[in-house]
Amino acid sequence: MKNYMNIKKDIDYVEHWNDVYSKSETNKLGWYEESPKPSLDLIKKCNLKKNVVILDVGSGVTTLIEKLLEQGYNNIVATDISKVALDKAKERVKAEEAKLVKWIVDDITNSEYLIQPGTIDLWHDRTVLHFLTEENQKDSYLSTLKGLVKVGGFVIIAVFSLEGAKKCSRLDVVNYNHTMISEFLGDEFDLLEHFPYVYIQPSGGERPYVYTLFRRMKY
Ligand SMILES: C[S@@+](CC[C@H](N)C(=O)[O-])C[C@H]1O[C@@H](n2cnc3c(N)ncnc32)[C@H](O)[C@@H]1O
């Protein structure tokens, strides 16, 4: 994978995230969820068949993958900039089930490996978009999303809300409300649902998020 220091010269994101996941126990991470309930609730509303392609962007070591496998989804793509995270995520699931997931180390702001256009039925992003502070990072994320999500497909984005923290994992974040996410995606995407959600960290800290569900209506 390329080194992304060219996007924002002072931070090597690959190194940053590999370091975070190497040094922390998974269930102590400030975004660890025992149950990814808000995401699962939104996914249920999409009424998807079990064989559709679900892409989890910036998947980390999320419990969402094992929950989706438990529910019978069998065509999942988990992608993250950190190989350390994806290796740990893979260890959490049975070897047979791990084969139902494509584990792709990639930078969503400069994607080299997510190349099959129009194939994604559901794009799920919990707290990746908010790390993209530069216009070129956001543009690249959006063009990858638009290239991959099929018409009729769904997009779930959950990020720190306007009331939320200004940093995550020591990095600056951009705070959003549902209107801002809707404007970011553009008029090809209809906002179906949104809600605020206060996530409680393993340390007890409160982190206000906004969850959004969109459907792609046109190219
Ligand atoms: C706060 S964590 C959330 C992880 C996971 N989505 C969850 O809910 O547990 C953010 C994740 O985004 C990943 N990430 C950050 N920037 C990324 C990028 N440009 N491309 C792909 N993944 C990225 C990090 O490695 C990390 O796993």
The ligand as an ORCA input file, in Angstrom:
! r2SCAN-3c Opt
* xyz 0 1
  C     -12.599      5.019     15.555
  S     -12.136      3.618     14.676
  C     -13.676      2.804     14.343
  C     -13.519      1.363     13.967
  C     -14.835      0.656     13.633
  N     -15.542      1.279     12.555
  C     -15.715      0.556     14.833
  O     -16.805      1.098     14.819
  O     -15.288     -0.097     15.791
  C     -11.729      4.298     13.094
  C     -11.186      3.264     12.136
  O     -10.966      3.863     10.878
  C      -9.760      3.382     10.342
  N      -9.302      4.396      9.401
  C      -8.892      5.655      9.687
  N      -8.591      6.310      8.554
  C      -8.813      5.434      7.540
  C      -8.673      5.518      6.140
  N      -8.237      6.645      5.549
  N      -8.987      4.442      5.384
  C      -9.434      3.298      5.962
  N      -9.574      3.154      7.293
  C      -9.273      4.219      8.071
  C      -8.868      3.177     11.541
  O      -7.809      2.296     11.317
  C      -9.864      2.664     12.569
  O      -9.957      1.272     12.533
*
